[in-house]
Amino acid sequence: FIREFIDYMALHKLNVLHWHLTDDQGWRIEIKKYPKLTETGAWRNGSIIGRYPGSGNNNTRYGGFYTQAEIREVVAYAARRHITVVPEIELPGHSSAAIAAYPALSCFPGEKTVIPERMVSVATRNAQKAGAVKMVQETWGVFDDILCPSDFTFNFLYDVFDEVTALFPSTYIHIGADECPLDAWKKSESCRQILKENKLKDEHALMGYFIGKIRDHLHAKGRRIIGWDEVLDADPPADAVVMSWRGDAGGLKAARAGHDVIMTPNSPLYFDHTQSMNEDSVTFGGYNPIENVYNYEPVPDGLDELAAKHILGAQANVWTEYITNTAKLEYMVFPRMAALSEILWSPKEKRNFADFEKRLPAQFDRYAFIGVNVSK
């Protein structure tokens, strides 16, 4: 299906696939030096039922991962269609799966993973009663247990990125850096020592230190980091690319500061959000109908000519925590993908939604011909 999706992207002249491969609920890429990432971190004991906070846990083990051979195949397949695959390895937050595999990555390796009682699986509850400590998360959200800025963690990440960069020739490597509570760092004695040794004023500066070390390692390999817009709170390196997801504000701030920017505001470019007022299955929520996608302008108002040149493009995201099969994924993406392509490739003065709407029936015929499931 990933290869099929790349074909759909090529059909729409989209040329970058951002592949989000790690998160709290699963580690999805084989790293040969750290086999527990996929032996342990790629599997969870269950998932919440329905939209967060859910009505319980389905108690069904879920997981899997892409082997390095499969990833090479996908990257080569994409390259033949002039599409670059940019991997994302989340840090320092959204790392519960990695911590479950290697608890020493946590500032508090002896503390049990917190999973809300009504959302936890029977298997995880029993495992923790029997002495298990760190677990892969089974619900969505933001979690306090994040990567500790220790020598162990940095050496782990350097090793991981060495294998990642060998698989992905992309100049850009996404490192996440979003939705990262710093409470664990505030409580950690080792973090206080790192602050003191490096003359850092607070945990936000420590985040900048963390990102800087990863940037330096990747920069030495000729790569550039991308971070979600929270990265701006950490005074990121000048060559860091900012991905603006919480509206346009982060992109405006970053472009004015001289950072290259990718615009991906959750409204209207998150394709896991509702596109019809009467969806018959669970979506993330929000409301991003195709006309809102089409009327989005990737270069925000308020930028001077110099700052506007820092807008590299825009991206739509389709997160799949509530998407359990490929037919539903296609339904969420099409025909919104056509609107995305047109706003990226057509000059602003030539875009007209009424005209686009008149042309959509022909596009629906093409979708029917290739057999994709479309929202009508």
ABEGO torsion letter per residue (X at the ends): XAAAAAAAAAAAGBABBBBBABBAAEBABBBAABAAAAAAAABBAEBBBEBOAEAEBAGBBBEEBBBAAAAAAAAAAAAAAGBBBBBBBBOABGAAAAAAABAAABABAABBBBBBAAABBAAAAAAAAAGBABBBBABBEBBABBBBBBAAAAAAAAAAAAAAAAABABABBBAEGBGBBAAAAAABAAAAAAAAAAGBABAAAAAAAAAAAAAAAAAAAGBBBBBBAAAAAAGBBAABBBBBABEAAAAAAAAAAGBBBBBBBAOAABAABBABABBABBBAEEBBBAAAAAABBABBBGBBAAAAAABAEBBBBBBAAABABAAAAAAAAOAAAAAAAAAAABBAAABBAAAAAAAAAAAAAAAAAAGBBBBX
